Amino acid sequence: MAIPRLNGIIRALESGKNAFVCFQPSETAAAQAVTTEKYDGVVFEMEHNAYDIRALRDSLQYMLNRQQIAAAGSVAPAVTPMVRIPPNGIEMNQWIAKQVLDQGVYGILWPHISTVEEARSAVAACRYARPTGAPRYEPAGQRGDAPANAARYWGISQQEYYDRADVWPLDPKGEILVAIMCEDVVGMKNLPKILKEVPGIGAVVIGEGDLSQNLGFPRQYKHPVVAGAIAEILAICKAANVACGHPHVEADNVDEVVAQGFKWLMPRAARSNAVLEKALKLSGR
């Protein structure tokens, strides 16, 4: 029997819809609460919060809801879990990707990816090795082989996990989403080359805070220089047919963000219900 699409963020993006994703701390109460919201996915924040693999494991378990699974008739999570990991792209700390993927997350948000080399390392860290010359060989996989926990969490066999645990859209069946953050001027200037030369990037999320710092106008998102840089990144993503993410969807900008064509929308979780409902309506969801 064919396995349906498991990653709800990918499901939204590949159907041409906006994906709605929130940040949450890797805490059990937050994990349990988010599963009843209308998000496609949740990113557990481990960049600016502690990197705690046990807390992540507990959070993933608290997202499981037998009643939801029974009602849906599918092991696909109601809200797809991802992680934003701590290291900046220049550090190329692939071991952290291996650890969080082995817990069962469906993707990684990589901070401060600024060069082709950093982007290639990020994608490679999320892929298993395969024979030279195999289809979709590059970027050559470097993820270590330990699928038991992740396969069990996904609710499929280990062989089925191998078949599905590749990066989308490089592998159309892939359930792993590699999202990179564009957070500085170097990354913005290199982004066209990154998206041309590194297959397997599913989304680019703009890091407005760090980008505005680098431009000299901290958190002045309406400043012409900052707004112009954001528009440039969005245009680059559109030209490459890669979803672009806006990380600060608020009541006062949701109409504009949807109209501009951002595909990955992140309402602020703590006060997002009304914003999420409005964004869903504007997006025809």
Buried (B, 14 or more C-beta within 10 A) or exposed (E): EEBEBBBBBBBBBBEEBBBBBBBBBBBBEBBBBBBEBBBBBBBBBBBEBEBBBEBBBBBBBBBBBEEBBEEEEBBBBBBBBBBBBBBBBBEBBBEBBBBBBBBBBBBBBBBBBBBBBBBBBBBBBBBBBEEEEEEBEBBEBBBBEEBEBBBEBBBBEEEBBBBBBBBBBBBEEBBBBBBBBBBBEBBBEBBBEBBEBBBBBBBBBBBBBBBBBBBEBEEBBEBEEBBEBBEBBBBBBBEBEBBBBBBBBEEEBBEEBBEBBBBBBBBBBEEBEEBBBBBBEBBEB
